[in-house]
Amino acid sequence: MSTMNISLPDELKAFVDHRIQAEAYGSSSEYVRELIRRDRDREQFRQYLLDGVNAKPLGRMDATYFADLRKRLKVPRKPKA
């Protein structure tokens, strides 16, 4: 594992210390790793959304489309209420 040192103003250091206690993180490193993971996941999700927006349409998404999709996934159809 690599080491990275950061400098924080006192106000941010106090905030980090508060979050560590409030959320039961073991250390400031654990807290920062969690923030970085969340940022990475958010960026990945954003890329998935952009990929979807830029994807070529596959056709109409009507009842037939969903019936075929359920067949391929072997999902039973819910009865109508």
Secondary structure as UniProt FT lines:
FT   HELIX           10..22
FT   TURN            23..24
FT   HELIX           28..54
FT   HELIX           63..73
//
